[in-house]
Amino acid sequence: MSGSPRHPLPRGLVELYGLLAVLVVLVPEWMADGALGRWGGEHDGITLPDGEDAWQQVPELRLAGMGLAELRLLAHDLRLPAYAREGREQLQRRLLRRLRRRKALW
């Protein structure tokens, strides 16, 4: 085969798929970005939290970002009994209950 490989689809169809990709993926993303941009400031007394602040303030997010070893260290610090035998999900649930009971964000 000495010639250049032919594209299996006609050029017009490839361009149509490209246009559809822009319409289906990029346009809704731009619309969502614009909508969130409008809500970024003060709007009716409600502000969206900064992403970095949310990780520090919301215990569920902070625990989700921790490894199993870190969860076990936190359980040890909170004096949670029998934490070593538990899996990640069960340990996270127990830690959340303990943190809510203490109302502490450590």
SVG drawing of the C-alpha trace seen along z (x, -y; Angstrom):
<svg xmlns="http://www.w3.org/2000/svg" viewBox="-32 -41 36 47">
<polyline fill="none" stroke="black" stroke-width="0.4" points="0.0,0.0 1.9,-3.0 -0.8,-5.6 -1.8,-7.7 -4.5,-6.1 -8.0,-7.4 -10.1,-8.6 -13.0,-6.2 -15.6,-9.0 -16.3,-11.8 -14.8,-15.1 -18.2,-16.7 -19.4,-14.1 -16.2,-14.6 -16.9,-18.4 -20.5,-17.8 -19.3,-15.6 -16.9,-18.3 -19.7,-20.9 -22.0,-18.6 -19.2,-18.1 -18.9,-21.8 -22.6,-22.2 -23.1,-19.3 -20.0,-19.7 -18.6,-23.2 -21.7,-25.4 -23.3,-24.0 -19.9,-24.3 -19.7,-28.0 -23.3,-28.5 -22.6,-26.9 -19.5,-28.9 -21.4,-32.1 -24.1,-31.2 -21.6,-30.4 -19.8,-33.6 -22.9,-35.6 -23.4,-33.8 -19.7,-34.3 -20.4,-37.6 -22.9,-38.6 -26.3,-37.6 -29.3,-38.0 -27.0,-37.7 -25.7,-34.3 -22.1,-33.8 -20.6,-30.6 -17.8,-29.3 -14.3,-29.3 -13.3,-25.8 -10.3,-25.7 -12.3,-27.0 -15.0,-24.3 -12.4,-21.6 -11.3,-23.0 -14.8,-23.8 -16.9,-20.8 -15.9,-17.6 -17.3,-15.3 -15.0,-16.8 -12.0,-16.8 -12.5,-13.2 -13.0,-12.2 -9.6,-13.7 -7.8,-11.8 -6.1,-8.5 -6.9,-5.5 -3.8,-6.1 -4.8,-9.7 -8.3,-8.6 -6.9,-6.2 -4.6,-8.8 -7.6,-11.1 -9.6,-8.3 -6.7,-7.7 -6.6,-11.5 -10.4,-11.5 -10.1,-8.3 -12.4,-6.3 -12.5,-2.7 -11.7,0.2 -11.0,-1.9 -8.2,0.3 -10.4,3.1 -12.8,1.0 -12.7,0.2 -12.6,-3.3 -16.4,-3.8 -17.3,-2.6 -14.5,-4.6 -15.6,-7.7 -19.1,-7.3 -18.0,-6.9 -15.6,-9.9 -18.4,-12.1 -20.7,-11.1 -18.0,-11.9 -17.1,-15.2 -20.8,-16.2 -21.3,-15.3 -18.3,-17.4 -19.2,-20.1 -15.5,-20.4 -13.8,-20.9 -10.4,-20.0"/>
</svg>
